[in-house]
């Protein structure tokens, strides 16, 4: 089976998480209940040629990045998936007057 190595960069610290496609798919099903999710790359891949695997890897990377960009607050299950303990809250800019 194929394992995808995810590089997670948080507050200047880097760590790696290894996940199978089935784990991404399970995460996607849970996330859909809480947030608007992007499309996840297709579950079915006809052949395991490097080009196809690379396209799937890029698709999964884009999926994670889109979830992060489109949601101010990330669900705990998403953070757990990436093995992130907590997200430092960024100070919100408030308009005056």
N, C-alpha and C positions, 0 to 999 in steps of 0.2 A: 504494500500500500504506500501511497504517496504522503509524505509529511512536509508541511510548509513551515519554514523557519521565519518567525516574525520578529523584526527588530523593533523594540519599543523604546522610545526616547522620552523620558519624563524629567523635567527640571534638570536637564544637563546630564542625567544618568541614563545609561543604556543597559537594557537586558534583552534576552532572547526568549521567545516562547515557541514551542513546536506544537503544531496542531494538524490534525487530519482534516480532510474536507468534510467528513461526517460531523466533526465538531463545529465547523463553521455553519453547517446546515442546521444543526440543533440550535445554535446561538441565534441564527436568523429567525427561526420559528418562534423563539421566545421573545426576541426583540420586537417582532411585528405586533405583539400585544400592547406594547408600551409606547413605541415611537414609530414615526414614518421611516421606513427603511428603503434603501436603494435596492435595485435588482441584484440578486446573488448569481454568480456564474453558474451555468447549467451543471446539474449533478451528473449527467451522462456524458462521458467522453469516449468517443469511438476507439481512438488509438492513443497509446501513451508515448507519442513521439515528443521529443524535447520542445518543439515549437508549440504544440498544443498545451503541454504542461506549463510552459512559460506564460502563455496567454491566460491560463487559469490562475496562475500565481498573480499576474498583474491585475486580473479581475478581482481577486480576493483582497489585494492590497488597496485597490480603489474603493472597494466596498467598505473596508475599515475606515479609510480616510474620510469617505463621504458621511458615514455615521458620526464621526467626530466633528466634522465641520458643520453639519446640519442640526446638531443638538447642543443646546447650551449646557444641559445637565445630562451626563451619560448614566444610563441605568447601571446598577451595581453588577448585574450579570455580565455586562459588557466589560467593565473594569476587571472583574474576576477572570474573564476569558483572557485578557491581556496580562493578567497577574499584576495589576496595579492596585496598590493599597488604597490610595486616595488621590483625588485630583486637587491640587492647590487652586483655590478659587481666585479667579482673576478679579481685581477691583473693577466694578462696572462704572463706566463714565456716566455721570448724571448731568443733565442739562440744567442750567441755572436760569431763572427768570422766566 
